[in-house]
Amino acid sequence: MSTFFQSLPLKSLEQERLKGVRINIYFRWLLIIVVLGTLTLQLLKGYKAESLMSMIPISVYILSNIGLVVALRRNYNPAFLGYFTALLDVAIISLHLYFSTARYDFTAATAAASIFLFPALFILYTFQLRRPLMVFLIVISLSGFNLVYFLHYLKDPSLYDYYLSLSPLSHFFKTVYLFFIGFLCLYMQQSLSDFIEKQLREAAARVRLDSKIRFEEEKNSYAQKLIEQEKTLNKSLEEEIAKREIIAFELQKSREQLQGILSNLVGAVYRCLNDEKFTVEYLSDKFIAISGYPPDDFVHNNIRSFSSVIHPDDIEFCRKNIAEAVLHKAAYEFEYRIIHRNGNIVWVKENGQGITDTEGKILYLDGIIIDVTLRKEAEMAVKESEKNYKEMLDFLPQPIFELDLEGKILLSNKAGDEFFGKLPDEKEEKVSALDFFVKEDIPRIIENFRKSAMGVKTEASEFTAIKKDGSHCPVMVFGTAIYRNEKIVGRRGIIVDISERKKYEQGLIDAKLELERINSTLEQNVADRTRQLTKANTQLLKLQKENLQSQFEVLKQQVNPHFLFNSLNVLTSLIKVDPNLAETFTERLSKVYRYVLENKEKDLVPLSTELAFLDAYLFLIEIRFMKKIFIKINIEKSFYDYQILPIAIQLLIENAIKHNTFSKLEPLRIELTVDNEANLIISNNLNLRETKFISTGVGLENIKRRYVLVSDKHPEFSQTEAHFVAKLPLLKPDKYEF
């Protein structure tokens, strides 16, 4: 503390400290009003739990501030009260950050918002003019800030190490930043103390000077009368000087305002001549951030002309746009490329207009240049992601569709074009999905549209589709709602051709009718019909076997659309948020679906092949649920040659995800092991959803029926209060050939 505080009267010192406390209290009331308004908006948006949690520290803050107001009115400001309020402020912020991080956002402990809160406290306590209190506040603030972070970091280090901005190294630099702000506030407090001391000394000096002036005024009163005439003569001159000073002040103020406006614009403002090189008359300082060149380099072509930094392929384009706008006396707006000083290409957007004289002759071109490189790169990344998305859809063998809320077709893949015919190229000529189904099915289709618009999950349904050649084909349609910004905007789905299954079913019905006809005449000629009955029974058994095989194929195909829907929904979200991750996701999804296509004709596959497929599938699970699901695989390599149903493990994992609720605090844990009897054990903890999902036919019955077709062994499924356990028999490899 400066010598000023050693000599300053206690009353004056306390008055200055009370002013600092008053500023502190006013800021707290302003902060409370802003936070309450924010929490009200947050509550109206539906974040009830977060809002109620935040109301607890705000309530404590309000009560403490009321107590400080009472103390201030009584001029009660002991040292311990400052330490108490500092400890309370830091405790409320730290507890809020701790619970926000634990319950809602793992980044809150080290986010930019927390970096702002502590410096705000430093600034407020600067005005209380207590250096020990300031040092105490800095120490407990840094302690609370680091304690909250490392308590959460020790719970899950991998989560914070994964992001550089959340790592301990990054947090260390943030701590250094807070310490630097605290040190700066200590310096400001010292400067403020010196300033107050200086002001009081100057006030005392002014008092002494005023005494001397009054004495001199009395002494010179007579002389003043003598110079009155001179003052009268100089009055006109003084008025003229005052007017000129006002004009000069206004001119300087206007220049400062203009410079301030130009410095806050997002782009560089220019004035140039409409000549071959666009000779620059004025260019604002913002242009150095865009091109890397100082603006003075271009003024009057001092070092280089403006046209020299325009990309050679875009110069004629720029001249053409400007010439056309000047000809029609209109504003121009276009985008082009310039070459940065470091050699990089920078996309800019230019807006401007020609300035003419009274005769209509172009004097200057005035405008603004804005850097739009980031937007251009984002647009190109989005186009590339959309291209990859369309190519993946065209790779799928089943028709894929996307509809708007009116049932108009927005998107179809290559298989859809081959099945129904190519859609019109013009976006305005949208085709209704109802045109591709028979009239009898339209009411059911419209009902599915209505349910999707309401967010109700629909079951897979059978319909009769009209192919592009006019023929009718039975299909199974899987559909789900499309969400954009948490709003339903349409419906997405996949169409599976089930004509072959229908043929087998019809064959079975025909065989049954034939048997009934034979049985009706059996009493008339038993001997003659015995041979026919035997033949019919043989045919019936063959048809039954073929029908079971057909059902098996359909059951395997049902897994594909169910898995594909979940993956496409995730991919649709990633395309807009993270195009690079969307591209990686697309590659993994292609590998998974290629495995499904390559093994759909097989009854069994080696366990090693299924586990290799599961590795790619687990990547998709991690992207979909972000550390909400943990899958542990503990299987000895001696079982890798055993056989298992293809996609059976994936089906059980999807079943666990479908019927359980989970979060980062309470994740879903799935474990894969093999027991002594060569049974693959798949178990998961139970936390069943309150609302049951509508079954689509893909489930435990699917696995049971598929095992009937390939083995005399049967899978087992059991459920306890805490776990669901599935046992899938592993079949020895020497019993089966592929």
C-alpha positions in Angstrom: 0.0 0.0 0.0 1.3 3.4 -0.8 2.5 6.0 1.7 -0.8 7.8 1.0 -2.7 5.2 3.0 -0.3 5.6 5.9 -1.0 9.3 6.1 -4.6 9.6 4.9 -7.1 10.2 7.7 -9.0 7.1 8.7 -12.4 8.8 7.9 -11.3 9.6 4.3 -9.9 6.1 3.8 -13.1 4.5 5.0 -15.2 6.8 2.8 -13.2 5.6 -0.3 -13.6 2.0 0.8 -17.4 2.4 1.2 -17.6 3.8 -2.3 -15.9 0.5 -3.5 -18.4 -1.6 -1.5 -21.3 0.5 -3.0 -20.0 -0.2 -6.5 -19.7 -3.9 -5.6 -23.3 -4.1 -4.4 -24.7 -2.2 -7.4 -23.0 -4.6 -9.7 -24.3 -7.6 -7.8 -27.9 -6.3 -8.2 -27.3 -5.8 -11.9 -25.9 -9.3 -12.2 -28.8 -10.8 -10.2 -31.3 -9.1 -12.5 -29.5 -10.4 -15.7 -29.2 -13.9 -14.3 -32.9 -14.0 -13.2 -33.9 -12.9 -16.7 -31.7 -15.5 -18.3 -33.1 -18.3 -16.0 -36.6 -17.2 -16.8 -36.0 -17.6 -20.6 -34.2 -20.9 -19.9 -37.1 -22.2 -17.9 -39.6 -21.2 -20.6 -37.4 -23.1 -23.1 -37.9 -26.3 -21.0 -34.6 -26.5 -19.0 -36.4 -26.9 -15.7 -33.7 -28.9 -13.8 -30.9 -26.6 -14.8 -32.9 -23.5 -13.9 -34.0 -24.7 -10.5 -30.4 -25.8 -9.7 -29.2 -22.3 -10.6 -31.9 -20.6 -8.4 -30.2 -22.0 -5.2 -26.9 -20.0 -5.5 -28.8 -16.9 -6.8 -31.1 -17.0 -3.7 -28.1 -17.1 -1.5 -26.6 -14.3 -3.5 -29.7 -12.2 -3.0 -29.8 -12.7 0.7 -26.1 -11.9 1.1 -26.5 -8.7 -1.0 -29.5 -7.6 1.2 -27.3 -8.0 4.2 -24.5 -5.9 2.6 -27.0 -3.2 1.8 -28.1 -3.0 5.4 -24.5 -2.8 6.5 -23.7 -0.1 4.0 -26.6 2.0 5.2 -25.1 1.9 8.7 -21.6 2.6 7.4 -20.6 -0.8 8.8 -17.6 -2.1 6.8 -15.1 -4.1 9.0 -12.3 -6.0 7.3 -13.7 -9.5 8.1 -16.9 -8.6 6.1 -14.9 -8.1 3.0 -13.2 -11.5 3.5 -16.6 -13.1 4.1 -18.2 -11.6 0.9 -15.1 -12.7 -1.1 -15.3 -16.2 0.2 -19.1 -16.3 -0.5 -18.7 -15.0 -4.1 -16.0 -17.6 -4.9 -17.9 -20.4 -3.2 -21.1 -19.7 -5.1 -19.3 -19.6 -8.5 -17.3 -22.7 -7.7 -20.3 -24.7 -6.5 -22.3 -23.6 -9.6 -19.5 -24.7 -11.9 -19.1 -28.0 -10.1 -22.7 -29.0 -10.3 -23.2 -27.7 -13.8 -20.2 -29.8 -14.9 -21.4 -32.9 -13.0 -25.0 -32.8 -14.2 -25.2 -31.0 -17.6 -22.0 -30.0 -19.3 -18.6 -31.6 -18.7 -16.9 -28.5 -20.2 -18.4 -26.0 -17.7 -15.5 -26.3 -15.2 -13.0 -24.8 -17.7 -15.3 -23.0 -20.1 -14.9 -19.4 -21.3 -17.8 -18.3 -19.1 -15.9 -19.3 -15.9 -12.8 -17.5 -17.2 -15.0 -14.3 -17.3 -16.6 -14.7 -13.9 -13.4 -14.6 -11.8 -11.9 -11.5 -13.4 -15.2 -9.7 -12.9 -14.8 -10.4 -9.1 -11.2 -9.1 -9.3 -12.3 -5.8 -10.9 -15.1 -5.3 -8.3 -12.8 -5.9 -5.3 -10.2 -3.5 -6.7 -12.4 -0.6 -5.7 -12.5 -1.6 -2.0 -8.8 -0.5 -1.7 -7.8 -3.4 0.6 -4.6 -5.1 -0.8 -4.7 -8.1 1.6 -8.4 -8.7 0.7 -7.4 -8.6 -3.0 -4.6 -11.1 -2.5 -7.0 -13.4 -0.5 -9.6 -13.2 -3.3 -7.0 -14.1 -6.0 -5.7 -17.1 -4.0 -9.2 -18.6 -3.2 -10.4 -17.9 -6.8 -7.5 -19.8 -8.3 -7.9 -22.5 -5.7 -11.7 -22.9 -6.4 -11.2 -22.8 -10.2 -8.6 -25.5 -10.1 -10.3 -27.6 -7.5 -13.5 -27.9 -9.5 -11.6 -28.8 -12.7 -9.4 -31.5 -11.1 -12.3 -33.1 -9.2 -14.0 -33.7 -12.5 -10.8 -34.5 -14.3 -9.9 -37.3 -11.8 -13.3 -38.9 -12.5 -12.7 -39.3 -16.2 -9.2 -38.1 -17.4 -9.7 -39.6 -20.9 -12.7 -37.4 -21.5 -10.7 -34.2 -20.8 -7.5 -35.4 -22.4 -9.4 -36.1 -25.7 -10.0 -32.4 -26.3 -6.9 -30.1 -26.3 -9.0 -27.1 -25.1 -10.1 -29.1 -21.9 -6.7 -30.7 -21.2 -4.7 -30.0 -17.9 -2.2 -28.1 -20.0 -4.9 -25.8 -21.4 -6.3 -25.4 -17.9 -2.9 -24.4 -16.6 -2.7 -21.6 -19.2 -6.2 -20.5 -18.1 -5.0 -20.4 -14.5 -2.0 -18.3 -15.5 -4.4 -16.0 -17.4 -6.5 -15.6 -14.2 -3.4 -14.9 -12.1 -2.3 -12.3 -14.7 -5.7 -10.5 -14.4 -5.5 -10.6 -10.6 -2.0 -9.2 -10.7 -3.2 -6.5 -13.1 -6.1 -5.6 -10.7 -3.6 -5.3 -7.8 -1.6 -2.9 -10.0 -4.9 -1.0 -10.8 -5.7 -0.8 -7.1 -2.3 0.7 -6.5 -2.8 3.2 -9.3 -6.2 4.1 -8.0 -4.8 4.8 -4.6 -2.1 7.0 -6.1 -4.7 8.8 -8.1 -6.9 9.5 -5.1 -3.8 10.8 -3.2 -2.9 13.0 -6.1 -6.5 14.4 -6.3 -6.6 15.2 -2.6 -3.2 16.9 -2.7 -4.3 18.9 -5.8 -7.5 19.9 -3.9 -5.4 21.2 -1.0 -3.2 23.0 -3.4 -6.2 24.6 -5.1 -7.5 25.8 -1.7 -4.2 27.5 -1.0 -4.2 28.9 -4.5 -7.7 30.2 -4.2 -6.7 32.1 -1.1 -3.8 33.7 -2.9 -6.1 34.5 -5.9 -8.7 36.2 -3.7 -6.0 38.3 -2.2 -4.6 39.1 -5.6 -8.1 39.9 -6.9 -8.6 42.5 -4.2 -5.2 43.8 -4.8 -5.8 44.1 -8.6 -9.4 45.2 -8.5 -8.3 48.7 -9.5 -6.1 47.3 -12.3 -9.0 45.3 -13.5 -11.0 48.4 -14.1 -8.2 49.8 -16.2 -8.2 46.8 -18.5 -12.0 46.6 -19.0 -11.7 48.8 -22.0 -9.0 46.5 -23.5 -11.3 43.5 -22.8 -14.1 45.1 -24.6 -11.8 45.7 -27.6 -10.6 42.1 -27.5 -14.1 40.6 -27.0 -14.8 40.3 -30.7 -11.4 38.7 -31.3 -12.0 36.2 -28.5 -15.4 35.3 -29.9 -13.9 34.7 -33.3 -11.2 32.5 -31.8 -13.8 30.6 -29.8 -15.9 29.9 -32.9 -12.8 28.6 -34.8 -11.9 26.4 -31.8 -15.5 24.9 -31.8 -15.3 24.3 -35.5 -11.9 22.6 -35.2 -13.2 20.5 -32.2 -16.2 19.3 -34.2 -14.0 18.5 -37.2 -11.7 16.4 -35.1 -14.7 14.7 -33.4 -16.1 13.8 -36.8 -12.8 12.4 -37.9 -12.5 10.3 -34.7 -16.1 9.0 -35.2 -15.5 8.1 -38.8 -12.3 6.3 -37.9 -14.1 4.4 -35.1 -16.9 3.3 -37.4 -14.5 2.1 -40.1 -12.4 0.1 -37.5 -15.6 -1.7 -36.3 -16.8 -2.7 -39.8 -16.4 -6.4 -40.7 -14.7 -5.5 -43.9 -12.2 -3.0 -45.5 -13.7 0.2 -46.9 -12.2 1.7 -50.0 -12.4 4.5 -52.5 -10.7 4.0 -55.9 -10.7 5.3 -59.5 -12.6 3.4 -62.2 -9.4 2.8 -64.2 -7.5 -0.2 -65.5 -5.6 -0.8 -62.2 -8.4 0.5 -59.8 -6.1 3.2 -58.4 -6.8 3.4 -54.7 -7.5 6.8 -53.1 -8.4 5.4 -49.7 -8.3 1.9 -48.1 -9.1 1.2 -44.4 -6.8 -0.7 -42.1 -9.0 -3.8 -42.1 -7.5 -4.8 -45.5 -4.2 -5.9 -43.9 -6.1 -8.6 -42.1 -7.6 -9.8 -45.4 -4.6 -9.6 -47.7 -1.6 -9.3 -45.5 -0.6 -6.1 -47.2 -0.6 -2.6 -45.5 -3.2 -0.3 -47.1 -0.5 2.3 -47.8 1.0 0.0 -50.4 -2.0 0.5 -52.6 -2.8 4.2 -52.2 -2.0 5.9 -55.5 -0.3 2.6 -56.5 2.5 3.5 -54.1 4.1 0.0 -54.2 1.5 -2.2 -55.9 -1.8 -1.8 -57.7 -5.0 -3.3 -56.3 -5.5 -5.3 -59.5 -2.2 -7.1 -58.8 -3.6 -9.0 -55.8 -6.7 -10.1 -57.6 -6.6 -13.7 -58.8 -5.7 -13.7 -62.5 -8.7 -15.8 -63.4 -11.1 -13.3 -61.7 -9.8 -9.9 -63.0 -12.0 -9.9 -66.1 -14.9 -11.1 -64.0 -14.5 -8.1 -61.6 -14.1 -5.6 -64.4 -17.2 -6.9 -66.1 -19.4 -6.7 -63.0 -18.2 -3.2 -62.1 -18.6 -1.9 -65.7 -22.1 -3.3 -66.0 -23.1 -1.7 -62.7 -21.6 1.7 -63.6 -23.3 1.6 -67.0 -26.7 1.2 -65.3 -25.8 3.5 -62.4 -26.6 0.6 -60.0 -24.8 -0.9 -57.0 -22.6 -4.0 -57.6 -22.1 -7.1 -55.4 -20.0 -10.1 -56.3 -17.4 -12.6 -54.9 -13.9 -13.3 -56.2 -10.5 -14.4 -55.1 -7.4 -12.5 -54.0 -3.9 -13.8 -53.4 -2.8 -13.3 -49.8 0.7 -12.1 -49.1 1.6 -15.6 -47.8 0.4 -17.1 -51.1 -2.9 -18.5 -49.9 -6.2 -17.9 -51.8 -8.7 -15.7 -49.9 -12.3 -15.5 -51.0 -13.8 -12.0 -50.6 -17.2 -10.4 -51.2 -17.3 -6.8 -52.6 -20.2 -4.4 -52.4 -20.0 -0.9 -53.9 -21.4 1.8 -56.1 -20.1 4.5 -58.5 -20.0 8.1 -57.3 -20.9 10.6 -60.0 -20.6 14.4 -60.4 -23.5 16.7 -61.3 -23.1 15.8 -65.0 -23.3 12.0 -64.3 -19.6 11.3 -64.8 -18.0 8.6 -62.6 -15.6 10.2 -60.1 -14.9 7.3 -57.7 -15.9 3.8 -56.8 -16.8 3.5 -53.1 -17.4 0.1 -51.4 -16.5 -2.5 -48.8 -14.5 -5.8 -49.1 -15.4 -8.6 -46.7 -13.4 -11.9 -46.1 -15.8 -14.8 -46.8 -13.2 -17.6 -47.0 -14.5 -19.6 -44.0 -18.1 -19.5 -45.4 -16.8 -20.7 -48.8 -14.8 -23.5 -47.3 -17.8 -24.6 -45.2 -20.1 -24.6 -48.3 -17.6 -26.7 -50.2 -17.3 -29.1 -47.2 -21.1 -29.4 -47.0 -21.3 -30.2 -50.8 -18.6 -32.9 -50.5 -20.4 -34.5 -47.5 -23.8 -34.4 -49.4 -22.1 -36.0 -52.4 -20.7 -38.8 -50.2 -24.1 -39.3 -48.6 -25.8 -39.6 -52.0 -23.1 -42.1 -53.2 -23.6 -44.2 -50.1 -27.4 -44.2 -50.7 -26.9 -45.2 -54.3 -24.7 -48.1 -53.2 -27.6 -49.7 -51.2 -29.7 -52.3 -53.1 -33.1 -51.3 -51.6 -35.0 -48.1 -52.6 -34.4 -45.2 -50.1 -36.7 -42.2 -49.9 -37.1 -38.8 -48.1 -40.4 -37.0 -48.1 -41.7 -33.7 -46.9 -44.7 -33.3 -44.6 -47.1 -33.3 -47.7 -45.8 -36.6 -48.9 -43.7 -35.1 -51.8 -40.6 -37.0 -52.7 -37.4 -35.0 -51.9 -34.8 -37.7 -52.4 -34.4 -41.1 -53.9 -31.4 -43.3 -54.5 -30.4 -45.3 -57.6 -32.3 -48.4 -56.6 -35.4 -46.2 -56.1 -35.1 -44.8 -59.7 -34.7 -48.3 -61.1 -37.8 -49.5 -59.2 -40.2 -46.6 -59.6 -38.6 -44.5 -62.3 -36.4 -41.4 -62.2 -37.7 -38.3 -60.5 -38.0 -35.0 -62.4 -34.8 -32.9 -62.5 -36.7 -29.7 -61.7 -37.1 -29.2 -57.9 -40.4 -27.4 -58.4 -41.9 -30.5 -60.1 -42.1 -32.7 -57.0 -43.8 -36.0 -57.2 -46.2 -37.4 -54.5 -45.2 -40.7 -53.0 -48.9 -41.7 -53.1 -48.7 -42.0 -56.9 -46.5 -45.1 -56.6 -49.0 -47.2 -54.5 -52.3 -48.8 -55.3 -55.4 -46.9 -54.3 -56.4 -49.3 -51.5 -53.2 -48.6 -49.6 -53.3 -44.8 -49.7 -55.4 -44.3 -46.5 -52.9 -46.4 -44.5 -50.0 -44.5 -46.0 -51.6 -41.1 -45.2 -52.1 -42.3 -41.6 -48.4 -43.1 -41.4 -47.6 -39.6 -42.6 -49.9 -38.1 -39.9 -48.2 -40.2 -37.2 -44.7 -39.2 -38.3 -45.7 -35.5 -38.3 -46.7 -36.0 -34.7 -43.5 -37.8 -33.8 -45.2 -41.1 -33.3 -43.1 -44.2 -34.2 -44.7 -46.3 -37.0 -44.4 -50.0 -37.6 -43.1 -51.6 -40.7 -46.1 -52.2 -43.0 -46.8 -54.2 -46.2 -48.1 -52.3 -49.2 -48.6 -52.9 -53.0 -46.2 -50.7 -55.0 -46.6 -49.7 -58.7 -43.2 -50.2 -60.5 -42.1 -48.0 -63.4 -43.3 -50.6 -65.9 -46.8 -50.4 -64.4 -46.6 -53.8 -62.7 -47.7 -54.3 -59.0 -45.2 -55.5 -56.4 -45.7 -56.3 -52.7 -43.2 -54.4 -50.5 -42.4 -53.9 -46.9 -41.9 -50.2 -46.0 -39.9 -49.0 -43.0 -40.2 -45.3 -42.1 -39.2 -42.8 -39.5 -39.5 -39.0 -39.0 -36.9 -36.6 -40.2 -35.8 -34.0 -37.6 -34.2 -30.6 -38.3 -33.3 -28.3 -35.4 -35.6 -30.5 -33.1 -38.5 -30.0 -35.5 -40.1 -32.7 -37.7 -39.8 -31.7 -41.4 -40.6 -35.0 -43.2 -40.3 -38.7 -43.3 -37.4 -41.0 -44.3 -37.6 -44.7 -45.1 -36.5 -47.8 -47.0 -38.6 -50.2 -49.3 -37.9 -54.0 -49.3 -39.3 -56.1 -52.2 -41.1 -59.1 -50.6 -42.5 -60.6 -53.9 -40.5 -63.8 -53.5 -41.8 -64.3 -50.0 -45.3 -63.8 -51.2 -44.8 -66.4 -54.0 -43.8 -69.0 -51.4 -46.8 -68.1 -49.2 -49.1 -68.5 -52.2 -47.5 -71.9 -53.1 -48.2 -73.1 -49.6 -51.8 -72.0 -49.8 -52.2 -73.7 -53.2 -50.8 -76.9 -51.7 -53.2 -76.7 -48.8 -56.2 -76.3 -51.2 -55.0 -79.3 -53.2 -54.8 -81.4 -50.1 -58.3 -80.4 -49.1 -59.6 -81.3 -52.5 -57.9 -84.7 -52.4 -59.3 -85.4 -48.9 -62.8 -84.6 -50.0 -62.8 -87.5 -52.4 -60.6 -89.8 -50.3 -63.5 -92.1 -49.2 -64.5 -92.7 -52.9 -61.1 -94.0 -54.0 -58.7 -94.5 -51.2 -56.4 -96.9 -53.1 -56.1 -94.6 -56.2 -55.4 -91.5 -54.1 -52.8 -93.0 -51.7 -50.1 -92.4 -54.3 -51.3 -88.9 -55.0 -51.6 -88.1 -51.3 -48.0 -89.3 -50.7 -46.8 -87.1 -53.6 -48.8 -84.1 -52.4 -47.4 -84.6 -48.8 -43.9 -84.7 -50.3 -44.6 -81.5 -52.2 -46.1 -79.9 -49.1 -43.1 -80.7 -47.0 -40.9 -79.3 -49.8 -42.9 -76.1 -49.9 -42.9 -75.8 -46.1 -39.1 -76.1 -46.1 -38.8 -73.6 -48.9 -41.2 -71.3 -47.0 -39.2 -71.6 -43.8 -36.1 -70.8 -45.8 -37.9 -67.8 -47.2 -38.9 -66.6 -43.8 -35.3 -67.0 -42.7 -34.1 -64.8 -45.5 -36.8 -62.2 -44.7 -35.8 -62.2 -41.0 -32.2 -61.6 -42.0 -33.2 -58.8 -44.3 -35.3 -57.1 -41.6 -32.1 -56.5 -39.6 -30.6 -54.3 -42.4 -33.3 -51.6 -42.5 -33.6 -51.4 -38.7 -29.8 -50.9 -38.3 -29.6 -48.6 -41.4 -32.3 -46.1 -40.1 -30.4 -45.4 -36.9 -27.1 -44.9 -38.7 -28.7 -42.6 -41.4 -30.2 -40.4 -38.7 -26.8 -40.0 -37.1 -25.1 -39.3 -40.5 -27.7 -36.7 -41.4 -26.9 -34.7 -38.2 -23.1 -35.1 -38.7 -23.1 -33.7 -42.2 -24.0 -30.2 -41.0 -22.1 -30.2 -37.7 -18.8 -32.0 -38.6 -18.3 -32.9 -42.3 -14.9 -34.6 -41.7 -16.4 -36.9 -39.0 -19.4 -37.5 -41.3 -17.0 -38.7 -44.0 -15.3 -41.2 -41.6 -18.7 -42.3 -40.3 -19.8 -42.9 -43.9 -16.7 -45.1 -44.6 -17.4 -47.2 -41.4 -21.1 -47.5 -42.3 -20.2 -48.7 -45.8 -17.9 -51.4 -44.3 -20.6 -52.6 -41.9 -23.3 -52.7 -44.6 -20.9 -54.4 -47.0 -20.5 -57.1 -44.4 -24.3 -57.4 -44.2 -24.6 -57.8 -48.0 -21.7 -60.3 -48.2 -23.0 -62.6 -45.5 -26.8 -62.3 -46.0 -26.8 -65.5 -48.0 -25.0 -67.4 -45.3 -26.6 -69.3 -42.5 -23.6 -69.1 -40.2 -20.2 -67.3 -40.1 -17.1 -67.8 -38.0 -17.1 -66.0 -34.7 -13.9 -64.2 -35.7 -15.6 -62.7 -38.7 -18.6 -61.6 -36.6 -16.2 -59.9 -34.1 -14.4 -58.1 -36.9 -17.7 -56.8 -38.1 -18.6 -55.8 -34.5 -15.4 -53.7 -34.3 -16.6 -51.4 -37.1 -20.1 -51.4 -35.7 -18.9 -50.3 -32.2 -17.3 -47.2 -33.9 -20.8 -46.2 -35.1 -22.2 -46.8 -31.6 -19.6 -44.6 -30.0 -20.5 -41.7 -32.5 -24.2 -42.2 -31.8 -24.1 -42.2 -28.0 -20.8 -40.5 -27.0 -19.6 -42.4 -23.9 -23.1 -43.4 -22.8 -22.5 -47.1 -23.8 -19.5 -49.3 -22.8 -19.0 -52.7 -24.5 -16.4 -55.2 -23.1 -15.3 -58.2 -25.1 -13.5 -61.0 -23.2 -13.4 -64.1 -25.5 -10.5 -66.5 -25.9 -9.1 -66.9 -29.4 -9.7 -70.7 -29.2 -13.4 -70.0 -29.9 -12.8 -67.8 -32.9 -13.3 -70.7 -35.4 -16.7 -71.6 -33.9 -19.8 -70.7 -36.0 -22.6 -68.2 -35.1 -25.6 -66.6 -36.8 -24.5 -63.5 -38.8 -25.5 -60.2 -37.2 -26.9 -61.9 -34.1 -24.6 -60.0 -31.7 -25.5 -56.6 -33.4 -29.2 -57.5 -33.1 -28.9 -58.1 -29.3 -26.9 -54.9 -28.7 -29.6 -52.9 -30.7 -32.2 -54.6 -28.5 -30.5 -53.5 -25.3 -30.2 -50.0 -26.6 -33.9 -49.9 -27.7 -35.3 -51.1 -24.3 -33.1 -49.3 -21.8 -32.5 -45.7 -20.9 -28.9 -44.5 -20.2 -26.7 -41.4 -19.8 -23.1 -40.5 -19.1 -23.8 -40.7 -15.4 -25.6 -44.1 -15.7 -24.2 -45.7 -18.9 -25.3 -48.9 -20.5 -22.7 -51.7 -19.9 -22.6 -54.7 -22.2 -20.2 -57.6 -21.7 -19.4 -60.5 -24.2 -17.9 -63.8 -22.8 -17.9 -67.6 -23.6 -18.7 -70.2 -20.9 -17.4 -73.7 -20.5 -20.2 -75.1 -22.7 -19.3 -73.0 -25.7 -22.2 -70.6 -25.2 -21.6 -66.9 -26.1 -22.9 -64.9 -23.1 -24.2 -61.4 -23.8 -25.3 -59.5 -20.7 -26.3 -55.9 -20.0 -27.4 -54.0 -17.0 -31.2 -53.1 -16.8 -32.7 -49.6 -16.6 -35.9 -50.2 -18.6 -37.6 -47.3 -20.4 -40.9 -46.1 -19.0 -42.4 -45.9 -22.5 -42.2 -49.2 -24.5 -41.1 -49.1 -28.1 -43.5 -50.6 -30.7 -41.9 -53.8 -32.0 -40.9 -54.0 -35.6 -40.5 -57.8 -35.6 -36.7 -57.7 -35.1 -36.0 -59.3 -31.7 -35.4 -62.4 -29.7 -38.0 -64.4 -31.8 -35.9 -63.7 -34.9 -32.8 -65.4 -33.3 -34.8 -68.4 -32.0 -36.4 -69.1 -35.4 -33.0 -68.7 -37.2 -31.4 -71.3 -34.8 -34.2 -73.7 -35.6 -33.2 -73.7 -39.2 -29.4 -74.4 -38.6 -29.1 -76.4 -35.4 -30.9 -78.5 -32.8 -29.4 -76.2 -30.1 -31.5 -73.4 -28.8 -30.6 -69.9 -27.5 -31.6 -69.0 -24.0 -32.8 -65.6 -22.7 -33.2 -64.7 -19.0 -33.8 -61.5 -17.0 -33.0 -60.6 -13.4 -33.8 -57.4 -11.5 -30.4 -56.0 -12.5 -29.4 -57.7 -15.8 -30.6 -59.2 -19.1 -28.6 -62.3 -20.2 -28.6 -64.0 -23.6 -26.9 -67.3 -24.3 -26.1 -68.1 -28.0 -24.8 -71.6 -28.7 -21.5 -71.6 -30.6 -21.5 -74.4 -33.2 -18.3 -76.4 -33.9 -16.8 -75.6 -37.3 -16.4 -79.3 -38.5 -20.2 -79.7 -38.6 -20.8 -76.9 -41.2 -19.5 -76.0 -44.5 -19.7 -72.6 -46.2 
